[in-house]
Each structure stands twice: as structure tokens, then as C-alpha cells.
């Protein structure tokens, strides 16, 4: 109810303010209309309708009707010319992707030779032929939004969209395309790159109702069209942004000796670190880790029988400081003799500015006739928001080079060659273990703030652990070829061929080594010869250099924090200093390595023919071939039971074909079609009983060579699609769409074999997983209000079946204990969206949207199978299991106040009062729900809701022109009002969380049982702070994140 009230207020304010002043993507649009005699209304045949400056046009038929196909998105001038009639010119005609723009003409009998009538085309508020929910926008609109530096950030502000997740679907269910070329990594079904913003022409995201031409997606479709390079002149764009150095959290530094983690061990005030935390007041002791003090710690070392670990209290404290690289660590290099030649021992983070540059240039290639090019570069550097403890890199950085060459053989044939090279230098987003209990394939963190989700979890974290910051590099190469040919005014075809290759490189943490030398590590140390000979290369990781670089008392330290104390001292020290989960500075363990690579080849052919004014037939086919080599794992030292290796190759392929018809009549537009999708996993499936000996540790390496198998089943799906738009006059449209959408499962679920190293098979992929299926329905309405606003409302329902999850198999004695995946889960998603927008105007533009969604998920069948009949009867049953999380509505709003560029007095050629813009972005997300019932009454479920996430961002900008250069200088402000958002990461452990929850005055505490237990009722929600009675989280510097941040930037176009 609060959300609906807030929405109503925002809608009223918004309206008052504004009114006061395809698998491959189609990337072109169409213009159609009718030409009549202005005096008689009779249709005029034979009128030439041309697009000014383009080799595109058509002649009207006997009914005065015409159409022009295959028009790139953009703004055009359209002329209607006929002898004996005055030429009519319509300017600012907007053409968008997959849309028919209606342009009608009324011609008057000519009075004067050469007379022209110029008319500015009326803005199209409602797209009558669109039978689904879609957001289409230009680069100019995206560039005006505060803090948006790529299309994914802009998409996240739209109704039902979060990143690339659409209407409750996973990111793997969304397809992303650039100029019709695939930008998705088929290994994960996720986008691996997006075009540089400086190259963008138009952006479209479809959230429902895809036509039959789109395959292997189930939730969303993103079409990105880049600028067509100019054949006549040179153009360019440069954007530069800089954010001054600033931490992403409030309070003390993560390296301060006074913070929660470090104070008991480093704070010498009142002898705290020497005497221990029991010297603090009793209430304050609860706010820090318990520590006995370095005096007591040293006494234990000095009194045991091992002289090699002897340290004085001061030396022990200094050792801790050395390992944690906290403030003051550099002084140790002056205090102790050492052979250390590395970087500063004091870790640094968020101590340098963030930078972004995005530039492009395009124009004719003078030495090749009828040829033009576009070249673009984007570089991004973001300092880590917390210490990464990786000496390899102190920031996330990436760069991308993108290019296009277009050649016109004639007015009817055009081909383009495109390329993209993307490089990411990051750290791994994954920990040691995946959801199946075995090590998971890792991915790089994207952006400096992402480290919060990697290094911190309530209760246990790896903030100071070196293995939590594994370097991760990713390289993406994409090459594409496009051929477009117009066969006749009614028919054209498009051919697309693309190649995309991805390489992952993550060496894992530096591995423990018994000696004092530094040698390359070979997998022969870990695997039998029968497996090694199948590997294409060595692991190639570096061994830690364990030679001593500094000594504290009798304790020698090596190149830590890449590793640990030398092996002969590790276990003694670890049990004393490093036993706390929140204080692990190092470990002998490694982190996952990843040397996987893959490539995808896509071919696509589309033929479009406008057979008459009412039917546009489109048909085509796609072919996809993949090569995957997955090589990742987790290695400690030979024989360690946690060692794991995942190595497999696969070459699946798929084929798709479709036919669709766009039927256009005055009061009815329908998009009908059917799609055929074929998938061949191109591998064998093992024909083994569930508890086979091949899954045991002693036989596992014989699985791929000796176990019986057969060819995995191929799959064929037929997916019908239907979309209907019903315009009612010029100002109202109803629409409906229905479709069945199938998608190839994630490849790691199909092919992965986890050998478990010192154990038996731990995970076995299932190449016969059925393709998950979504049956989607949507109904919507769009209304033109006052020829200024567009009001959009839609409701949707998605019935999702044949999704997959993990199932465990275990034999009698546990020598077989592995997981696989089966199609035994489902989801049910239903919701509605509202949107009000005003996209055109000189002074005020903007939009507001609202999304309400309910997701139900469940599984059928068992979660585990046991060879032991007794266990089979009492364990592992999950039939049925269903989750019904409560909805979390979301609202977004954007408003831009503009002073027209030509307004006000001039100085030189510039209106110094004109060109100012103030943009505001508002986001509100309902808080998450969780169950809290400390008295275990079992009467409460999902009864506590976090406070809503509310945030304002802003941009103040000034546009001006100098000669042929157009400039825009701007200041972006994130979290304009510096709102404090409380984070779960501020809790040190479960006890800390419970203390906070019990101190709140929650509505549930009005229950008689809770009153009698001493709880106080009220109206608090999780996230309350600033009240005297609230027991706040212990980790103060992580409790409030996302502070106000300023970014300055400049964009220059020429």
C-alpha cells in the first residue's frame, strides 16, 4: 500500500510538472503511408516518396499507398513529389528498430513552379504496430541520464529490468546483439561485452512478446544499433569522466588500527592489545573480537618446547601488523633487518581517482571509394572499494576497442566488417566452493564496488585474506561480417556471420611449495598420466617464494601475504593467531584457477518481403557452432583432499528456422509466426547405474575411457508466437502477445566432470537435460494524453517449466557420493507494469515507471537418492517443495529540466543562459523480507521487511558550441541527499545480528508472548538507526555504504 500511495503521488506530481511547460536482431525500420489530393481527398498514384540524402524511396500504388523498407534508425526528411502538385517535405521523421513509422501526405495542385511546403512531422506518441512491451531510446537520451556510462545501467532504470535480468528471469535468459551480431557467451548464456556508448545510435530492450525470428532467449532481448559511419565527412565524440578518490563506505579505514577487526590486536592505547579485550568494559567487549592480549600470547610461545616460534609481545604484534598490511606496516621495514623488495607493506585502497574515457571517430576512407569507417576506444579504471590484498592490481580496469568498415557496392548492396576487442583486468568473483559443493568456474568482478559482495559476508569474511583477491583476466574478441542487398523495392535480405572468442586467465593463489625455490608448477604433480596427456597445457601457476624476507623473533616470514609462514611454523601459528574466521590473513590453501576458453560461430540469413501493403513476410535460419574448453580447479599441494580439477571439452551445435508475417490493417496489426529450434549436444551420455564403480576414487579416471556410453539425445522444439496490436483511433492502443520460448541449458550443466582429485567423482553433467521452456502471455494498453504524455500499462504471466537443479547420489559406504542435474524445478512469474513518459519538449521531459511482480518457484521429485533403502525412505524427499517470496515493487523516475540552447542573450555565438540542464533520477525498491521469530512460536513467516532502498542521483550540465565542436560539461552526484543505507555486512556474527533485532521496536513485539519476554513493540523495520535504544552492528565502517559521490565529466562532439 505504501508503494501504491507513493506511486500515486509521484504520478500526479510528474504530470503536473511536465504539463506546466534473434537469435539475431532486426536493426532497421520502415516508413509507410498514403498520399492524397488535399482538395478532393482522392488517392494519388505514382507519387514519388523519397528520403532526402538517402538512396531510398518508393512510388505510391493505385490506392495512393507506399512503403519504404530497410531504413536504418534515425531522423530523416521525407519528400512527396508529383508533377502538377506542390512538393511536400516532412522533417524530423523518426525511424526506430522493428517499427513502421506512418507518414501521410496531402498534396495541393501546384500554383508556382518549384514551390515546396515544409512541415515538421508530428511526434509519434504511440507506436501502433508494436504488440509487446519495449523501450526504445536514442544515444542522446541515454547520455543525459546521470551516472549512466553504458546501456546496461540505463536498462536497469526501466520497469521490470535489473541489469540484463528481465521480469524475474535470469541474466542468462536475455539475448544481447550489436548490429544484429551476437554478443553472448554461449558457455554461460550471458553477455560478455556491450558496445561503447560513443558508438551508439539506438537502443531497444524488449521485455516480452518476441517475434519468431528470436531464438534461444526466454526473458529479454536487447538490440543495440551503432552509428553508421559517414561517407561524406568526419565526425567524432569524446567523453571523459573523473571521480576523485573516495571510499565507498563511511567511518574508519579498513586498515585503521582502531576499526572493529584490528583494534584488539593493534591498539596500544590503555594497553588494550597487550592485556587483551577483557580489560574493556563488559558492554564494550561485545563489540570486538575476543583476544587474550600479546603478553599472554607470547608467554605461551616462550613456555612451549619449540624455540622456533618464540616471540616477545612486541614482535608478535609486529608480525600481525606485517600480515595484515595495516596502517604503520611500512615502519617495520625500518625496525627489522629484511630482504623485502616488494611494494608498500601498507595496503592501499580507494586512494586514487576513477577514470573513464569513451571516444569514437568515423568518416570516409579516402583511398577506397564508397567506403567509410568507425573506430572507438573505451577505457575504465575503478579503484577497489575495499583492500584487495592483491599485489598484482589495486583497481578494476578494462578497455575495449571497437571498429567497423562499411562499403557500398551500389545503392542496393552494402557490406560491413565489424570487430571488437575487450580486455578486463580484475579479481575473481568466486570463492573456493560452488553451490554443488565443488569448486565453481569463476568470473571477474565488474567494477570497483563489486568487491563488497566478494569479500564480506555476515559472520565470516575474507577481508584480509590474500586468496580472496585472485587476479582474473578476461579477453573477448568478436569479428562480424554483414551483407545487405535490396533485391527490389519490396524485398531484401540480410546475411550475418560472427565469431566470438573468450579466454579466461586466473592463476589462482600462489601455491604452497615445500622447498625454497620458485619453479613453475606442472599438473603432473597432481594428476595421473592418463589424465595429464589429455590436457593441452600446464597449469602454469607460480609457486610462492618461501625464502625468508623478514624475521620476528624466531619466526621467519616469506613473501606473505601471498602465502603463509614457512611450513614448519604454519600450523603452530595458525592455531594461535589465525583461528578466528574474521582474522584470517593468509592460508596454505589456494584459490580457484581458471584457464578456460571457448568460441562461437554464428551464421544467420533473413529474407524480408513486403508482398503488399498488408503483409510483410520474413523468414530465415540460424546456425550456431560452439567449441568449449573448460579448465579450472583448486589445487593446494599433492594429495590434499580438497584438490579439484574440472577439465572437459565440447562442441555442440544448434539450428533454428522461422517464418513470420506482419499483418497491418487500419485497426489491427498482428505479428504471427512459428520457430523451429534444434539442439545437438554432440557428445555421449554414460549408460551407468547411479552407484557405479566408475564414480569411486579408485576408478574415476577410467570413466571417460572405459565406461559404457551412447550418443546423447538431440532435441527439437516448435515455438509458436503471436502478437496483436489494436489501435483505437489515434490516441489509444490495446495489445496482446503469446509465445513459447525454449533455451539451451548452461553448458557447464551439460558437460562438467569434477574429478574430486583426492576423492571420487563429485559432479557429473547431464547432456540430456531438456531445454527449459517458458510460456509467456502479456496484455497491455497505451494511451496518448494531451498529445504530450504516453501512459503505458501491462500485465504479464510466465509459466516456466523444465528448469534444472542439483540431485545427489550416495551409495552404502559413501565411496560414491556425487551430484548431477535433472529437470525438476519450475517457476511461475506474474506481474504488472505502469509507465508515464514525456519524451519530447523544450523545457521538461522525463518518465516514471512502476513494476510489481510475484515469483513462485518450486521443485518436484527428490533432492537426494541413497542406495541404502532405509535412508532412501527417510531422507532426501523434496516432493513437492515451493517457495513463495513476497513481492518487492520497484519504482524509477527520471526528469530533466532544460533551458533551450538558443534561449537568452548571446555572447559571441553562444547563449550563455541557454543549454543548462538539471537531471534527476529517483529509485525506490521495496525492502527484502525475512523470517524472525526468536521465541520460536512458529507463528511468523517472512514477517520482517527491510526498509525500502530510496535514492536520488543528479546531473547539472551546460552545453555550448565552439565552431564545429559541441561540448557538454557536467557534474554527476550519486546519492544526492547522502542517504544512509544500512548493510547486512555491518554485522560481525549471528549474535551481533540478534542483538540488533531484539533492540528494535518491531510490530510483532506487540504479541503478548513477546511483551512478557521483555520485547518492546513499535513500528520499526530492519534498517532503522539513530535511536538511543537500538544496538547497532559492531562493524561500524561497513554498516553504512554507498555515500554521496561526485563525478565531473565532459563530452565533445564534432
Order of alpha helices (4+ residues) and beta strands (2+ residues): alpha-beta-beta-beta-beta-beta-beta-beta-beta-beta-beta-alpha-alpha-beta-beta-beta-beta-beta-beta-beta-beta-beta-alpha-alpha-alpha-alpha-alpha-alpha-beta-beta-beta-beta-alpha-beta-beta-alpha-beta-beta-alpha-beta-beta-beta-beta-beta-beta-beta-alpha-beta-beta-beta-alpha-beta-beta-beta-beta-beta-beta-beta-alpha-beta-beta-beta-beta-beta-beta-beta-beta-beta-beta-alpha-alpha-alpha-beta-beta
